[in-house]
């Protein structure tokens, strides 16, 4: 493998890490119920999540 291959793999791993970390923080804080967020949710009027 060349250096460029390692750089691409490192970038993919970094993006995955950041996405997983963001989802975990949002779930822990109660800001999201496991979906993309309340703003884009089609059933946000029926959400049982406490704010």
N, C-alpha and C positions, 0 to 999 in steps of 0.2 A: 504494500500500500504506500502511496505517496503522501506527502505532507498535506496536500489539498484534501485527500480523503479523510485524514484525521481531523482537519479543521471542520469539514462538513459534518462529521459525526459528532464533534464537540458542540457545534451550533444546534444540531437537532436535539441532543441531550439537554442542552441549556434551555431550549424552548419548552421541552416536555417538563423539565423540572419547575420552570416558572409557572406553567399552566397548572400543574398539580398543586404547587404551593398556594397559588391564588385561590383555587377552588377550596382547598382545605381551610384557608383563613376565612373565606366568606362563609363556609358552612359552620365553622366554629363560632363566628361572631353572630350568627343567626341572620345574616343579611340575605341569604339565599336559601331556598328550600331544596336545593339540589339541581335546580334548573339554571338557565342563563341569567336569572334575575327577575325581579318583579316588573320592571319597566316593559319588557317584551313578552310577558306571559299573557296567554289568552284567557286564563282563568283567574286573573289577579283579583277580581271582585269576590271570588269565593275562597280566597286563601285563608287558611286557619292559623297562619303564622302570627305570633304576637310581636308587636313592634316595641 
